[in-house]
Amino acid sequence: MKRFFPIVLLAAMGSAALAAPASYEIDPAHTFPSFEADHMGISKWRGKFNKSSGKVTLDKAAGSGSVEVNIDMGSVDFGHDQLNTWAQGEEFFDAAKYPQAVFKGKLAGFKKGAPTQAVGELTLHGVSKPVTLKINSFKCIPHPLNKRELCGADIATVIQRDQFGITAGKDYGFKMDVVLNIQVEALKTE
């Protein structure tokens, strides 16, 4: 029994070390924040942001974690140069004055070690509001090349852009709801 106890203690310590929170860096080459917004009730405008960064902490065993995503507002891309320039300007994102949108939140609603939502605050156009992101899918795998854990998720929410001071087109009947979708991948730090 005396020999058995240290083995059990070492095994418990080893499993506790494995269950410790892990840190991840968001991979900007595989992360695509995108959006869908109304155009006078007759069509949808879709675009994405080409530059983003951030970090995630995740403790699957404890069912907890945090996330921070930074989006470069000057990287907005509608696939139309003239519209991109206008959206970066003072009438819309005012990227010179508000260069980044930032979401900071806690991972929540864990099921089988995977979060189902991120609850936090979005700062956009100088305004901060509570936002809940729905995590539609979440999966971690060993990265085939660098052998570190890689996690990915498909995330969505809807915001009201006028609540963040972005009201362009409201007087012409543009709906203010914007669908946000983020396809994100994050690599475990060493």
KAKAJO-V870799 format. One record per helix or strand. SS is the DSSP state (H for helix, E for strand). FROM is the first residue (numbers start at 0). TO is the last residue. Records with the same first field share a line. If there is no record, write none. Layout:
SS=FROM-TO / FROM-TO
This chain:
H=1-17 / 27-29 / 72-74 / 80-87 / 160-163 / 169-171
E=21-25 / 31-38 / 42-48 / 51-58 / 63-71 / 75-76 / 99-107 / 110-110 / 113-113 / 116-123 / 126-141 / 148-159 / 176-187
